[in-house]
Amino acid sequence: YSPFRQALRYSLNQPAVSTYQLVGNDAFADMYVRLSGNENVREQFVGPSAALGTANVSLLDQMQTYSTIAGEGVYRPKKFILEIRDQNGQIVYDNSRVDGKQVVEKKFTFMITDMNKDYWSLATKPVVQQIKKTTDFGGKTGTSDTDGGPGDIVFIGYTPDVVIGMWAGNSCGATKCPMKIGTSSDQLFDYLYVPFLQ
C-alpha cells in the first residue's frame, strides 16, 4: 500500500487501479463527468485500466477537469471567445461572465492540489521556486509506454488563475512510431511551461 500523496507524485499504477476498484466504475465516471462537465465521456470509463489513462478523453476535457479542481470545486464551462471589439476598441460582444456551479467540496480539491504540488518539490528552477512561494501551483504528468520509448506524454499544470495542458506524441500511434527514448514530461515542462511562467 502507498499513501495517496506518494502514489500521485510517482504516478504509481497499483494504487490508482485499487482506488478505481474500491469506488466502482459508475462512481469513478460520475466524478469525471462532474469535474469536466462532459457527459459524453462516461462511456469511456470501462474497467480498472481507465484509472491508468486508457479512457479516450481529450486534452481539453482534462484541462477543464483541472480547472474545476483549481477553482476549488466550482465548475465553470470553458469559453473560446470572451469578447469582440470593433475597430474603435468598443466591446460589441461580451461573453466574459462565467457562472459557476459547486460540483465538489472545496476541502477535497484543496487536498488534491496540495498533493499535486509535490510534483514541484524537487524542482530547482528559480522561476518554479518563485511561483511556489506566491501561489498554489499543482501539476500532473502522464505517459504511455511502449518498447521503443514513450508513445504519448501529457503535462497539465495549474494555478488558481490558469490551467495549461500540453501533449506530445505521434499521430501514427504509440506502437507504430514511439518518441525517442529519453523524451519525458519533464522536458516538455522545461521547453514549454517554464518560458510561459517567466
Secondary structure, 3 states (H helix, E strand, C coil): CCCHHHHHHCCCHHHHHHHHHHHCHHHHHHHHHHHHCCHHHHHHCCCHHHHHCCCCCCHHHHHHHHHHHHCCCEECCCCCCCEEECCCCCEEEECCCCCCEECCCHHHHHHHHHHHHHHHCCCCCHHHHHHHHHCCCEEEEEEEEECCEEEEEEEEEECCCCEEEEEEECCCCCCCCCCCCCCCHHHHHHHHHHHHHC
